[in-house]
Amino acid sequence: SYQLRIASLLAERSWTRLLDVGCGDGRLVSILSAKFPDRRVVGLDYSERAVVLAKAMVPQGEFLAGDVTRPDLFEQPFDCSTCIETMEHVEPAFLPEFVAGIRRQLKPGATLIVTVPSRNVPLIDKHYQHFTGQSLTDTLSDAFDVEWIEYLNSVSPVAKMMRMLVTNRFYTLTNPALLTAFYNFY
């Protein structure tokens, strides 16, 4: 649902070059490259292992292992960036430098789309923190103007049941029409 929502938001914006910070396995780069074939989408991850995996999973994608805080990382700035389920993996003391690094990779007025887990989701071992709307705004506000915050994951019983139907240990739901219906409702 995250990737579909991000793609729909990007379809409403004008951009030609996008940087996916913390690209992981490259799934979002793959989706955006297919949806916007005339635009450049670059995946960046601090982990060289993640970039090796991304290149194996998305051989047609463009990926780089590197530190977003390096000002000389790219020759040209990007006019759009995503940072999807990444900030919770960054040590809180380093977050201001991390966010400033993203800002330096972007043109003035560029769009940044961020997703993070909410504090209503239990913290797991590989996460330093989860966020509230206010804590996310506080984290971003020195480098970006926050336009809006949107909550994607509901904690309602219906949403919990839908997540269990889509993701569970007994079967994998793969029917595209049914998955799209679930994601749209969710």
Number of C-alpha atoms within 10 A of each C-alpha: 14 14 14 15 13 18 16 12 11 20 13 8 10 11 16 13 17 25 24 24 24 25 27 25 20 27 16 22 28 21 17 22 19 13 14 15 10 10 14 17 26 22 27 26 23 16 15 14 13 20 24 18 14 26 18 13 14 18 13 12 19 18 24 20 17 16 17 23 16 13 13 10 14 10 8 11 17 24 19 23 25 23 19 21 17 18 25 21 16 14 13 14 8 9 16 16 14 21 20 16 17 24 25 19 24 20 13 11 11 17 23 19 15 17 20 20 21 18 13 12 12 11 14 10 8 9 16 13 19 19 18 14 15 10 12 18 17 12 18 19 13 12 15 17 12 14 7 7 14 7 10 14 16 12 10 9 9 11 15 13 11 15 15 11 14 15 12 10 6 7 9 10 12 9 8 9 9 12 14 13 10 16 16 11 9 15
